[in-house]
Amino acid sequence: MARVIVDVMPKPEILDPQGKAVAGALPRLGFTQFASVRQGKRFELEIEGEVTEDVLAAARSAAEQVLSNPIIEDVVAVTVAEDEK
Amino acid sequence: MARVIVDVMPKPEILDPQGKAVAGALPRLGFTQFASVRQGKRFELEIEGEVTEDVLAAARSAAEQVLSNPIIEDVVAVTVAEDEK
């Protein structure tokens, strides 16, 4: 079973309250190394059979049309998972 | 500014209603290539300066302690972003 990974992040100019909350919590817990945090989404799409160019193109379309909100989010990566189980 | 990426996914044995909802929506929109979908989280931690082994170790600890809920989620990857802006 092959997998395509789609990464979606809030656009840089969009406020990211979840990321802000995490960034605020980290120093209180002793993690002072991190200047800022942004939180996005990661999707794993399972594919039966080969990941062909057609499947990848469909994944890219699905990423833009279904998995992300193009007004506030960017699709930052659509990749084939290396470990094919 | 360097970035460390943390990927968190629901454990395989945990129900993932968000992923199920996406998997249900895709075929209705013409995307029939995907057998199943799981939705997780992606964090981008910004670091001022170099990503040393210490920073990566801190990111791994933060991923386990703050960014994921170890009862229902797995930290699947902690990586340094290639494009350092």
Backbone of each chain as nested JSON, in Angstrom:
{
  "chains": [
    {"id": "A", "residues": [
      {"number": 1, "name": "MET", "atoms": {"N": [0.857, -1.208, 0.0], "CA": [0.0, 0.0, 0.0], "C": [0.886, 1.248, 0.0]}},
      {"number": 2, "name": "ALA", "atoms": {"N": [0.827, 2.018, -1.068], "CA": [1.636, 3.239, -1.164], "C": [0.896, 4.4, -0.509]}},
      {"number": 3, "name": "ARG", "atoms": {"N": [1.653, 5.391, -0.131], "CA": [1.043, 6.552, 0.509], "C": [1.572, 7.845, -0.096]}},
      {"number": 4, "name": "VAL", "atoms": {"N": [0.664, 8.787, -0.277], "CA": [1.056, 10.143, -0.677], "C": [0.82, 11.051, 0.524]}},
      {"number": 5, "name": "ILE", "atoms": {"N": [1.817, 11.87, 0.827], "CA": [1.736, 12.778, 1.97], "C": [1.459, 14.185, 1.454]}},
      {"number": 6, "name": "VAL", "atoms": {"N": [0.455, 14.83, 2.019], "CA": [0.144, 16.218, 1.66], "C": [0.327, 17.085, 2.91]}},
      {"number": 7, "name": "ASP", "atoms": {"N": [1.173, 18.101, 2.797], "CA": [1.405, 19.023, 3.909], "C": [0.756, 20.358, 3.602]}},
      {"number": 8, "name": "VAL", "atoms": {"N": [-0.024, 20.849, 4.55], "CA": [-0.754, 22.103, 4.397], "C": [-0.401, 23.003, 5.586]}},
      {"number": 9, "name": "MET", "atoms": {"N": [-0.036, 24.246, 5.295], "CA": [0.291, 25.184, 6.383], "C": [-0.501, 26.466, 6.215]}},
      {"number": 10, "name": "PRO", "atoms": {"N": [-0.805, 27.15, 7.336], "CA": [-1.44, 28.463, 7.204], "C": [-0.499, 29.4, 6.447]}},
      {"number": 11, "name": "LYS", "atoms": {"N": [-1.061, 30.248, 5.611], "CA": [-0.236, 31.21, 4.871], "C": [0.537, 32.081, 5.861]}},
      {"number": 12, "name": "PRO", "atoms": {"N": [1.739, 32.528, 5.468], "CA": [2.571, 33.304, 6.406], "C": [1.87, 34.544, 6.959]}},
      {"number": 13, "name": "GLU", "atoms": {"N": [1.009, 35.177, 6.143], "CA": [0.382, 36.419, 6.593], "C": [-0.868, 36.183, 7.449]}},
      {"number": 14, "name": "ILE", "atoms": {"N": [-1.243, 34.914, 7.6], "CA": [-2.443, 34.576, 8.372], "C": [-2.049, 34.288, 9.819]}},
      {"number": 15, "name": "LEU", "atoms": {"N": [-2.804, 34.847, 10.767], "CA": [-2.588, 34.555, 12.178], "C": [-2.795, 33.062, 12.427]}},
      {"number": 16, "name": "ASP", "atoms": {"N": [-1.989, 32.494, 13.293], "CA": [-2.07, 31.062, 13.565], "C": [-2.18, 30.874, 15.071]}},
      {"number": 17, "name": "PRO", "atoms": {"N": [-3.429, 30.959, 15.613], "CA": [-3.58, 30.913, 17.07], "C": [-3.092, 29.611, 17.697]}},
      {"number": 18, "name": "GLN", "atoms": {"N": [-3.249, 28.483, 16.971], "CA": [-2.763, 27.209, 17.533], "C": [-1.251, 27.249, 17.69]}},
      {"number": 19, "name": "GLY", "atoms": {"N": [-0.578, 27.712, 16.623], "CA": [0.873, 27.81, 16.694], "C": [1.317, 28.765, 17.792]}},
      {"number": 20, "name": "LYS", "atoms": {"N": [0.609, 29.886, 17.911], "CA": [0.927, 30.871, 18.955], "C": [0.784, 30.253, 20.346]}},
      {"number": 21, "name": "ALA", "atoms": {"N": [-0.272, 29.465, 20.528], "CA": [-0.494, 28.824, 21.824], "C": [0.638, 27.866, 22.153]}},
      {"number": 22, "name": "VAL", "atoms": {"N": [1.067, 27.084, 21.152], "CA": [2.177, 26.151, 21.364], "C": [3.453, 26.93, 21.669]}},
      {"number": 23, "name": "ALA", "atoms": {"N": [3.691, 28.003, 20.891], "CA": [4.904, 28.803, 21.099], "C": [4.922, 29.403, 22.498]}},
      {"number": 24, "name": "GLY", "atoms": {"N": [3.737, 29.741, 23.023], "CA": [3.673, 30.28, 24.378], "C": [3.902, 29.22, 25.439]}},
      {"number": 25, "name": "ALA", "atoms": {"N": [3.463, 27.997, 25.152], "CA": [3.586, 26.913, 26.14], "C": [5.011, 26.378, 26.231]}},
      {"number": 26, "name": "LEU", "atoms": {"N": [5.729, 26.355, 25.123], "CA": [7.056, 25.715, 25.106], "C": [8.021, 26.308, 26.147]}},
      {"number": 27, "name": "PRO", "atoms": {"N": [8.194, 27.647, 26.204], "CA": [9.157, 28.175, 27.184], "C": [8.75, 27.879, 28.625]}},
      {"number": 28, "name": "ARG", "atoms": {"N": [7.451, 27.87, 28.894], "CA": [6.991, 27.555, 30.254], "C": [7.388, 26.141, 30.642]}},
      {"number": 29, "name": "LEU", "atoms": {"N": [7.575, 25.27, 29.657], "CA": [7.937, 23.875, 29.933], "C": [9.432, 23.645, 29.755]}},
      {"number": 30, "name": "GLY", "atoms": {"N": [10.179, 24.724, 29.612], "CA": [11.632, 24.593, 29.575], "C": [12.243, 24.555, 28.19]}},
      {"number": 31, "name": "PHE", "atoms": {"N": [11.409, 24.667, 27.164], "CA": [11.936, 24.652, 25.795], "C": [12.078, 26.091, 25.31]}},
      {"number": 32, "name": "THR", "atoms": {"N": [13.27, 26.63, 25.413], "CA": [13.486, 28.041, 25.086], "C": [14.208, 28.208, 23.75]}},
      {"number": 33, "name": "GLN", "atoms": {"N": [14.387, 27.123, 23.02], "CA": [15.17, 27.159, 21.78], "C": [14.383, 27.69, 20.589]}},
      {"number": 34, "name": "PHE", "atoms": {"N": [13.054, 27.797, 20.726], "CA": [12.243, 27.991, 19.532], "C": [11.67, 29.401, 19.471]}},
      {"number": 35, "name": "ALA", "atoms": {"N": [11.954, 30.1, 18.38], "CA": [11.547, 31.5, 18.241], "C": [10.063, 31.614, 17.921]}},
      {"number": 36, "name": "SER", "atoms": {"N": [9.549, 30.705, 17.108], "CA": [8.12, 30.736, 16.811], "C": [7.679, 29.366, 16.315]}},
      {"number": 37, "name": "VAL", "atoms": {"N": [6.373, 29.16, 16.341], "CA": [5.798, 27.872, 15.945], "C": [4.603, 28.152, 15.051]}},
      {"number": 38, "name": "ARG", "atoms": {"N": [4.497, 27.391, 13.991], "CA": [3.262, 27.419, 13.2], "C": [2.736, 25.991, 13.089]}},
      {"number": 39, "name": "GLN", "atoms": {"N": [1.418, 25.877, 13.15], "CA": [0.803, 24.553, 13.116], "C": [-0.029, 24.397, 11.865]}},
      {"number": 40, "name": "GLY", "atoms": {"N": [0.228, 23.322, 11.141], "CA": [-0.544, 23.023, 9.947], "C": [-1.064, 21.599, 9.996]}},
      {"number": 41, "name": "LYS", "atoms": {"N": [-1.374, 21.073, 8.824], "CA": [-1.979, 19.745, 8.735], "C": [-1.151, 18.842, 7.847]}},
      {"number": 42, "name": "ARG", "atoms": {"N": [-1.212, 17.558, 8.162], "CA": [-0.533, 16.561, 7.355], "C": [-1.546, 15.477, 7.03]}},
      {"number": 43, "name": "PHE", "atoms": {"N": [-1.693, 15.18, 5.748], "CA": [-2.617, 14.129, 5.323], "C": [-1.836, 12.968, 4.745]}},
      {"number": 44, "name": "GLU", "atoms": {"N": [-2.247, 11.758, 5.092], "CA": [-1.695, 10.566, 4.448], "C": [-2.8, 9.939, 3.602]}},
      {"number": 45, "name": "LEU", "atoms": {"N": [-2.589, 9.935, 2.292], "CA": [-3.563, 9.336, 1.379], "C": [-3.045, 7.967, 0.974]}},
      {"number": 46, "name": "GLU", "atoms": {"N": [-3.83, 6.923, 1.262], "CA": [-3.391, 5.574, 0.891], "C": [-3.88, 5.235, -0.5]}},
      {"number": 47, "name": "ILE", "atoms": {"N": [-2.993, 4.632, -1.259], "CA": [-3.292, 4.292, -2.642], "C": [-3.074, 2.802, -2.841]}},
      {"number": 48, "name": "GLU", "atoms": {"N": [-4.05, 2.147, -3.453], "CA": [-3.867, 0.736, -3.791], "C": [-3.147, 0.674, -5.132]}},
      {"number": 49, "name": "GLY", "atoms": {"N": [-2.035, 0.005, -5.147], "CA": [-1.273, -0.088, -6.398], "C": [-0.192, 0.973, -6.469]}},
      {"number": 50, "name": "GLU", "atoms": {"N": [0.23, 1.23, -7.69], "CA": [1.355, 2.124, -7.95], "C": [0.976, 3.602, -7.808]}},
      {"number": 51, "name": "VAL", "atoms": {"N": [1.937, 4.41, -7.386], "CA": [1.745, 5.859, -7.43], "C": [2.242, 6.346, -8.788]}},
      {"number": 52, "name": "THR", "atoms": {"N": [1.309, 6.44, -9.716], "CA": [1.665, 6.906, -11.066], "C": [1.635, 8.432, -11.098]}},
      {"number": 53, "name": "GLU", "atoms": {"N": [2.038, 9.008, -12.24], "CA": [1.954, 10.462, -12.404], "C": [0.502, 10.932, -12.294]}},
      {"number": 54, "name": "ASP", "atoms": {"N": [-0.438, 10.108, -12.817], "CA": [-1.859, 10.462, -12.74], "C": [-2.326, 10.546, -11.3]}},
      {"number": 55, "name": "VAL", "atoms": {"N": [-1.889, 9.562, -10.493], "CA": [-2.293, 9.559, -9.08], "C": [-1.729, 10.785, -8.377]}},
      {"number": 56, "name": "LEU", "atoms": {"N": [-0.475, 11.109, -8.666], "CA": [0.144, 12.276, -8.045], "C": [-0.567, 13.567, -8.463]}},
      {"number": 57, "name": "ALA", "atoms": {"N": [-0.946, 13.635, -9.752], "CA": [-1.676, 14.813, -10.221], "C": [-3.016, 14.919, -9.505]}},
      {"number": 58, "name": "ALA", "atoms": {"N": [-3.698, 13.775, -9.329], "CA": [-4.978, 13.785, -8.607], "C": [-4.768, 14.224, -7.166]}},
      {"number": 59, "name": "ALA", "atoms": {"N": [-3.673, 13.751, -6.557], "CA": [-3.385, 14.136, -5.167], "C": [-3.153, 15.638, -5.074]}},
      {"number": 60, "name": "ARG", "atoms": {"N": [-2.452, 16.182, -6.074], "CA": [-2.198, 17.628, -6.058], "C": [-3.509, 18.41, -6.192]}},
      {"number": 61, "name": "SER", "atoms": {"N": [-4.398, 17.937, -7.091], "CA": [-5.697, 18.601, -7.23], "C": [-6.505, 18.492, -5.949]}},
      {"number": 62, "name": "ALA", "atoms": {"N": [-6.531, 17.287, -5.366], "CA": [-7.287, 17.091, -4.125], "C": [-6.722, 17.98, -3.026]}},
      {"number": 63, "name": "ALA", "atoms": {"N": [-5.394, 18.116, -2.994], "CA": [-4.76, 18.952, -1.98], "C": [-5.24, 20.388, -2.103]}},
      {"number": 64, "name": "GLU", "atoms": {"N": [-5.313, 20.883, -3.333], "CA": [-5.717, 22.279, -3.548], "C": [-7.212, 22.481, -3.319]}},
      {"number": 65, "name": "GLN", "atoms": {"N": [-8.021, 21.471, -3.725], "CA": [-9.473, 21.671, -3.736], "C": [-10.172, 21.195, -2.471]}},
      {"number": 66, "name": "VAL", "atoms": {"N": [-9.614, 20.158, -1.829], "CA": [-10.337, 19.555, -0.711], "C": [-9.552, 19.659, 0.595]}},
      {"number": 67, "name": "LEU", "atoms": {"N": [-8.253, 19.418, 0.53], "CA": [-7.486, 19.301, 1.768], "C": [-7.035, 20.642, 2.321]}},
      {"number": 68, "name": "SER", "atoms": {"N": [-7.079, 21.676, 1.497], "CA": [-6.654, 22.986, 1.995], "C": [-7.697, 24.03, 1.64]}},
      {"number": 69, "name": "ASN", "atoms": {"N": [-7.711, 25.101, 2.398], "CA": [-8.531, 26.265, 2.094], "C": [-7.604, 27.3, 1.474]}},
      {"number": 70, "name": "PRO", "atoms": {"N": [-7.686, 27.503, 0.152], "CA": [-6.674, 28.334, -0.515], "C": [-6.663, 29.793, -0.067]}},
      {"number": 71, "name": "ILE", "atoms": {"N": [-7.717, 30.224, 0.639], "CA": [-7.744, 31.618, 1.105], "C": [-6.773, 31.797, 2.268]}},
      {"number": 72, "name": "ILE", "atoms": {"N": [-6.675, 30.779, 3.104], "CA": [-5.843, 30.955, 4.307], "C": [-4.691, 29.954, 4.39]}},
      {"number": 73, "name": "GLU", "atoms": {"N": [-4.645, 28.97, 3.486], "CA": [-3.623, 27.924, 3.617], "C": [-2.86, 27.708, 2.306]}},
      {"number": 74, "name": "ASP", "atoms": {"N": [-1.626, 27.245, 2.44], "CA": [-0.808, 26.837, 1.297], "C": [-0.574, 25.331, 1.364]}},
      {"number": 75, "name": "VAL", "atoms": {"N": [-0.632, 24.679, 0.212], "CA": [-0.155, 23.296, 0.123], "C": [1.365, 23.378, -0.029]}},
      {"number": 76, "name": "VAL", "atoms": {"N": [2.097, 22.982, 1.008], "CA": [3.546, 23.174, 0.948], "C": [4.275, 21.972, 0.35]}},
      {"number": 77, "name": "ALA", "atoms": {"N": [3.642, 20.791, 0.35], "CA": [4.319, 19.636, -0.24], "C": [3.325, 18.526, -0.544]}},
      {"number": 78, "name": "VAL", "atoms": {"N": [3.531, 17.866, -1.666], "CA": [2.811, 16.633, -2.017], "C": [3.889, 15.637, -2.401]}},
      {"number": 79, "name": "THR", "atoms": {"N": [4.12, 14.642, -1.549], "CA": [5.24, 13.725, -1.763], "C": [4.797, 12.279, -1.589]}},
      {"number": 80, "name": "VAL", "atoms": {"N": [5.557, 11.378, -2.181], "CA": [5.301, 9.95, -2.005], "C": [6.076, 9.495, -0.771]}},
      {"number": 81, "name": "ALA", "atoms": {"N": [5.412, 8.791, 0.136], "CA": [6.092, 8.287, 1.335], "C": [7.135, 7.262, 0.915]}},
      {"number": 82, "name": "GLU", "atoms": {"N": [8.321, 7.371, 1.511], "CA": [9.402, 6.455, 1.122], "C": [9.109, 5.011, 1.532]}},
      {"number": 83, "name": "ASP", "atoms": {"N": [8.628, 4.864, 2.778], "CA": [8.378, 3.509, 3.282], "C": [7.041, 3.02, 2.757]}},
      {"number": 84, "name": "GLU", "atoms": {"N": [7.086, 2.147, 1.769], "CA": [5.837, 1.595, 1.255], "C": [5.566, 0.278, 1.955]}},
      {"number": 85, "name": "LYS", "atoms": {"N": [4.526, 0.299, 2.798], "CA": [4.202, -0.901, 3.568], "C": [3.37, -1.859, 2.715]}}
    ]},
    {"id": "B", "residues": [
      {"number": 1, "name": "MET", "atoms": {"N": [17.054, 31.913, 9.261], "CA": [16.18, 31.266, 10.266], "C": [15.972, 29.802, 9.864]}},
      {"number": 2, "name": "ALA", "atoms": {"N": [16.452, 28.899, 10.692], "CA": [16.288, 27.478, 10.398], "C": [14.943, 26.986, 10.945]}},
      {"number": 3, "name": "ARG", "atoms": {"N": [14.483, 25.907, 10.38], "CA": [13.209, 25.355, 10.834], "C": [13.309, 23.853, 11.076]}},
      {"number": 4, "name": "VAL", "atoms": {"N": [12.672, 23.417, 12.154], "CA": [12.534, 21.988, 12.413], "C": [11.066, 21.64, 12.21]}},
      {"number": 5, "name": "ILE", "atoms": {"N": [10.832, 20.563, 11.454], "CA": [9.472, 20.121, 11.152], "C": [9.147, 18.916, 12.017]}},
      {"number": 6, "name": "VAL", "atoms": {"N": [8.002, 18.977, 12.692], "CA": [7.541, 17.845, 13.5], "C": [6.22, 17.356, 12.914]}},
      {"number": 7, "name": "ASP", "atoms": {"N": [6.172, 16.069, 12.579], "CA": [4.954, 15.47, 12.028], "C": [4.337, 14.543, 13.064]}},
      {"number": 8, "name": "VAL", "atoms": {"N": [3.066, 14.742, 13.309], "CA": [2.334, 13.963, 14.312], "C": [1.115, 13.352, 13.635]}},
      {"number": 9, "name": "MET", "atoms": {"N": [0.932, 12.04, 13.825], "CA": [-0.237, 11.382, 13.221], "C": [-0.994, 10.595, 14.291]}},
      {"number": 10, "name": "PRO", "atoms": {"N": [-2.318, 10.442, 14.109], "CA": [-3.061, 9.574, 15.018], "C": [-2.518, 8.15, 14.921]}},
      {"number": 11, "name": "LYS", "atoms": {"N": [-2.437, 7.458, 16.054], "CA": [-1.954, 6.07, 16.028], "C": [-2.858, 5.234, 15.113]}},
      {"number": 12, "name": "PRO", "atoms": {"N": [-2.281, 4.212, 14.48], "CA": [-3.073, 3.432, 13.506], "C": [-4.352, 2.834, 14.105]}},
      {"number": 13, "name": "GLU", "atoms": {"N": [-4.307, 2.476, 15.391], "CA": [-5.471, 1.815, 15.989], "C": [-6.524, 2.81, 16.473]}},
      {"number": 14, "name": "ILE", "atoms": {"N": [-6.219, 4.114, 16.353], "CA": [-7.149, 5.142, 16.823], "C": [-8.034, 5.587, 15.658]}},
      {"number": 15, "name": "LEU", "atoms": {"N": [-9.337, 5.688, 15.917], "CA": [-10.26, 6.215, 14.923], "C": [-9.868, 7.638, 14.566]}},
      {"number": 16, "name": "ASP", "atoms": {"N": [-9.992, 7.992, 13.31], "CA": [-9.594, 9.322, 12.861], "C": [-10.763, 9.925, 12.095]}},
      {"number": 17, "name": "PRO", "atoms": {"N": [-11.704, 10.559, 12.82], "CA": [-12.926, 11.05, 12.155], "C": [-12.638, 12.112, 11.095]}},
      {"number": 18, "name": "GLN", "atoms": {"N": [-11.616, 12.955, 11.309], "CA": [-11.301, 13.965, 10.292], "C": [-10.869, 13.296, 8.992]}},
      {"number": 19, "name": "GLY", "atoms": {"N": [-9.966, 12.307, 9.137], "CA": [-9.504, 11.592, 7.958], "C": [-10.646, 10.874, 7.264]}},
      {"number": 20, "name": "LYS", "atoms": {"N": [-11.534, 10.252, 8.072], "CA": [-12.693, 9.548, 7.511], "C": [-13.579, 10.512, 6.728]}},
      {"number": 21, "name": "ALA", "atoms": {"N": [-13.774, 11.706, 7.267], "CA": [-14.619, 12.688, 6.59], "C": [-13.998, 13.078, 5.246]}},
      {"number": 22, "name": "VAL", "atoms": {"N": [-12.693, 13.285, 5.236], "CA": [-12.016, 13.635, 3.988], "C": [-12.123, 12.477, 3.008]}},
      {"number": 23, "name": "ALA", "atoms": {"N": [-11.897, 11.25, 3.506], "CA": [-11.956, 10.073, 2.636], "C": [-13.353, 9.92, 2.034]}},
      {"number": 24, "name": "GLY", "atoms": {"N": [-14.382, 10.313, 2.795], "CA": [-15.746, 10.247, 2.278], "C": [-16.025, 11.323, 1.245]}},
      {"number": 25, "name": "ALA", "atoms": {"N": [-15.408, 12.482, 1.423], "CA": [-15.668, 13.603, 0.517], "C": [-14.955, 13.438, -0.821]}},
      {"number": 26, "name": "LEU", "atoms": {"N": [-13.772, 12.837, -0.814], "CA": [-12.968, 12.779, -2.045], "C": [-13.689, 12.118, -3.218]}},
      {"number": 27, "name": "PRO", "atoms": {"N": [-14.286, 10.906, -3.045], "CA": [-14.944, 10.285, -4.204], "C": [-16.128, 11.103, -4.716]}},
      {"number": 28, "name": "ARG", "atoms": {"N": [-16.828, 11.784, -3.805], "CA": [-17.959, 12.624, -4.24], "C": [-17.486, 13.752, -5.144]}},
      {"number": 29, "name": "LEU", "atoms": {"N": [-16.205, 14.146, -4.995], "CA": [-15.663, 15.232, -5.806], "C": [-14.834, 14.708, -6.977]}},
      {"number": 30, "name": "GLY", "atoms": {"N": [-14.943, 13.401, -7.216], "CA": [-14.29, 12.853, -8.398], "C": [-12.915, 12.248, -8.154]}},
      {"number": 31, "name": "PHE", "atoms": {"N": [-12.475, 12.255, -6.904], "CA": [-11.162, 11.674, -6.613], "C": [-11.367, 10.255, -6.077]}},
      {"number": 32, "name": "THR", "atoms": {"N": [-11.212, 9.286, -6.979], "CA": [-11.508, 7.909, -6.589], "C": [-10.238, 7.077, -6.417]}},
      {"number": 33, "name": "GLN", "atoms": {"N": [-9.096, 7.744, -6.456], "CA": [-7.813, 7.028, -6.42], "C": [-7.389, 6.613, -5.016]}},
      {"number": 34, "name": "PHE", "atoms": {"N": [-8.058, 7.154, -3.991], "CA": [-7.504, 7.036, -2.647], "C": [-8.325, 6.086, -1.793]}},
      {"number": 35, "name": "ALA", "atoms": {"N": [-7.645, 5.073, -1.242], "CA": [-8.333, 4.033, -0.485], "C": [-8.697, 4.521, 0.914]}},
      {"number": 36, "name": "SER", "atoms": {"N": [-7.834, 5.304, 1.522], "CA": [-8.151, 5.852, 2.839], "C": [-7.292, 7.087, 3.097]}},
      {"number": 37, "name": "VAL", "atoms": {"N": [-7.735, 7.852, 4.069], "CA": [-7.05, 9.1, 4.404], "C": [-6.905, 9.172, 5.914]}},
      {"number": 38, "name": "ARG", "atoms": {"N": [-5.733, 9.595, 6.367], "CA": [-5.599, 9.928, 7.784], "C": [-5.067, 11.354, 7.883]}},
      {"number": 39, "name": "GLN", "atoms": {"N": [-5.58, 12.075, 8.89], "CA": [-5.173, 13.47, 9.058], "C": [-4.416, 13.644, 10.362]}},
      {"number": 40, "name": "GLY", "atoms": {"N": [-3.253, 14.246, 10.252], "CA": [-2.451, 14.546, 11.431], "C": [-2.044, 16.002, 11.441]}},
      {"number": 41, "name": "LYS", "atoms": {"N": [-0.985, 16.277, 12.181], "CA": [-0.556, 17.665, 12.357], "C": [0.892, 17.83, 11.925]}},
      {"number": 42, "name": "ARG", "atoms": {"N": [1.197, 19.02, 11.479], "CA": [2.553, 19.359, 11.097], "C": [2.917, 20.665, 11.797]}},
      {"number": 43, "name": "PHE", "atoms": {"N": [4.016, 20.647, 12.52], "CA": [4.477, 21.846, 13.212], "C": [5.771, 22.321, 12.58]}},
      {"number": 44, "name": "GLU", "atoms": {"N": [5.897, 23.624, 12.423], "CA": [7.165, 24.217, 12.009], "C": [7.7, 25.03, 13.177]}},
      {"number": 45, "name": "LEU", "atoms": {"N": [8.843, 24.603, 13.715], "CA": [9.477, 25.311, 14.832], "C": [10.611, 26.141, 14.259]}},
      {"number": 46, "name": "GLU", "atoms": {"N": [10.557, 27.458, 14.467], "CA": [11.628, 28.311, 13.957], "C": [12.715, 28.457, 15.013]}},
      {"number": 47, "name": "ILE", "atoms": {"N": [13.94, 28.362, 14.54], "CA": [15.094, 28.425, 15.431], "C": [16.016, 29.544, 14.967]}},
      {"number": 48, "name": "GLU", "atoms": {"N": [16.43, 30.379, 15.923], "CA": [17.415, 31.404, 15.573], "C": [18.79, 30.784, 15.682]}},
      {"number": 49, "name": "GLY", "atoms": {"N": [19.532, 30.836, 14.626], "CA": [20.874, 30.249, 14.635], "C": [20.882, 28.829, 14.116]}},
      {"number": 50, "name": "GLU", "atoms": {"N": [21.898, 28.111, 14.472], "CA": [22.152, 26.765, 13.948], "C": [21.221, 25.727, 14.566]}},
      {"number": 51, "name": "VAL", "atoms": {"N": [20.895, 24.703, 13.783], "CA": [20.18, 23.547, 14.329], "C": [21.242, 22.548, 14.796]}},
      {"number": 52, "name": "THR", "atoms": {"N": [21.613, 22.644, 16.059], "CA": [22.611, 21.728, 16.618], "C": [21.936, 20.441, 17.065]}},
      {"number": 53, "name": "GLU", "atoms": {"N": [22.739, 19.47, 17.484], "CA": [22.177, 18.218, 18.01], "C": [21.321, 18.498, 19.246]}},
      {"number": 54, "name": "ASP", "atoms": {"N": [21.759, 19.485, 20.072], "CA": [20.987, 19.857, 21.268], "C": [19.606, 20.385, 20.895]}},
      {"number": 55, "name": "VAL", "atoms": {"N": [19.563, 21.223, 19.861], "CA": [18.28, 21.795, 19.428], "C": [17.375, 20.682, 18.917]}},
      {"number": 56, "name": "LEU", "atoms": {"N": [17.951, 19.758, 18.15], "CA": [17.149, 18.645, 17.624], "C": [16.634, 17.761, 18.756]}},
      {"number": 57, "name": "ALA", "atoms": {"N": [17.484, 17.532, 19.768], "CA": [17.065, 16.722, 20.918], "C": [15.923, 17.425, 21.645]}},
      {"number": 58, "name": "ALA", "atoms": {"N": [16.034, 18.767, 21.791], "CA": [14.953, 19.532, 22.436], "C": [13.676, 19.441, 21.609]}},
      {"number": 59, "name": "ALA", "atoms": {"N": [13.82, 19.51, 20.289], "CA": [12.643, 19.418, 19.421], "C": [11.978, 18.052, 19.569]}},
      {"number": 60, "name": "ARG", "atoms": {"N": [12.809, 17.01, 19.685], "CA": [12.241, 15.656, 19.859], "C": [11.484, 15.56, 21.185]}},
      {"number": 61, "name": "SER", "atoms": {"N": [12.073, 16.124, 22.257], "CA": [11.386, 16.107, 23.558], "C": [10.094, 16.906, 23.488]}},
      {"number": 62, "name": "ALA", "atoms": {"N": [10.164, 18.091, 22.89], "CA": [8.963, 18.926, 22.78], "C": [7.893, 18.203, 21.985]}},
      {"number": 63, "name": "ALA", "atoms": {"N": [8.311, 17.502, 20.924], "CA": [7.359, 16.769, 20.095], "C": [6.623, 15.723, 20.923]}},
      {"number": 64, "name": "GLU", "atoms": {"N": [7.375, 15.027, 21.778], "CA": [6.763, 13.959, 22.581], "C": [5.903, 14.523, 23.715]}},
      {"number": 65, "name": "GLN", "atoms": {"N": [6.379, 15.631, 24.312], "CA": [5.739, 16.125, 25.545], "C": [4.665, 17.17, 25.291]}},
      {"number": 66, "name": "VAL", "atoms": {"N": [4.836, 17.97, 24.249], "CA": [3.941, 19.117, 24.071], "C": [3.131, 19.002, 22.78]}},
      {"number": 67, "name": "LEU", "atoms": {"N": [3.779, 18.61, 21.696], "CA": [3.131, 18.692, 20.386], "C": [2.251, 17.485, 20.083]}},
      {"number": 68, "name": "SER", "atoms": {"N": [2.429, 16.411, 20.833], "CA": [1.604, 15.231, 20.582], "C": [1.022, 14.718, 21.888]}},
      {"number": 69, "name": "ASN", "atoms": {"N": [-0.075, 14.019, 21.76], "CA": [-0.678, 13.315, 22.892], "C": [-0.299, 11.846, 22.733]}},
      {"number": 70, "name": "PRO", "atoms": {"N": [0.657, 11.364, 23.566], "CA": [1.205, 10.021, 23.33], "C": [0.19, 8.885, 23.477]}},
      {"number": 71, "name": "ILE", "atoms": {"N": [-0.971, 9.184, 24.052], "CA": [-1.989, 8.134, 24.191], "C": [-2.638, 7.855, 22.841]}},
      {"number": 72, "name": "ILE", "atoms": {"N": [-2.818, 8.887, 22.039], "CA": [-3.535, 8.698, 20.775], "C": [-2.716, 9.036, 19.543]}},
      {"number": 73, "name": "GLU", "atoms": {"N": [-1.521, 9.622, 19.73], "CA": [-0.761, 10.082, 18.571], "C": [0.679, 9.577, 18.593]}},
      {"number": 74, "name": "ASP", "atoms": {"N": [1.245, 9.469, 17.405], "CA": [2.665, 9.142, 17.242], "C": [3.386, 10.326, 16.612]}},
      {"number": 75, "name": "VAL", "atoms": {"N": [4.597, 10.6, 17.108], "CA": [5.471, 11.544, 16.412], "C": [6.14, 10.743, 15.301]}},
      {"number": 76, "name": "VAL", "atoms": {"N": [5.786, 11.015, 14.056], "CA": [6.302, 10.181, 12.966], "C": [7.602, 10.711, 12.385]}},
      {"number": 77, "name": "ALA", "atoms": {"N": [7.892, 12.013, 12.571], "CA": [9.152, 12.541, 12.04], "C": [9.512, 13.856, 12.715]}},
      {"number": 78, "name": "VAL", "atoms": {"N": [10.798, 14.018, 12.978], "CA": [11.352, 15.306, 13.421], "C": [12.534, 15.569, 12.496]}},
      {"number": 79, "name": "THR", "atoms": {"N": [12.364, 16.544, 11.592], "CA": [13.396, 16.758, 10.561], "C": [13.736, 18.236, 10.442]}},
      {"number": 80, "name": "VAL", "atoms": {"N": [14.927, 18.498, 9.932], "CA": [15.323, 19.872, 9.662], "C": [14.841, 20.236, 8.263]}},
      {"number": 81, "name": "ALA", "atoms": {"N": [14.17, 21.387, 8.13], "CA": [13.705, 21.817, 6.812], "C": [14.908, 22.108, 5.933]}},
      {"number": 82, "name": "GLU", "atoms": {"N": [14.841, 21.649, 4.675], "CA": [15.985, 21.835, 3.762], "C": [16.183, 23.294, 3.405]}},
      {"number": 83, "name": "ASP", "atoms": {"N": [15.064, 23.967, 3.102], "CA": [15.183, 25.367, 2.66], "C": [15.324, 26.261, 3.882]}},
      {"number": 84, "name": "GLU", "atoms": {"N": [16.543, 26.708, 4.145], "CA": [16.735, 27.62, 5.277], "C": [16.681, 29.039, 4.762]}},
      {"number": 85, "name": "LYS", "atoms": {"N": [15.613, 29.746, 5.163], "CA": [15.456, 31.12, 4.659], "C": [16.344, 32.05, 5.5]}}
    ]}
  ]
}
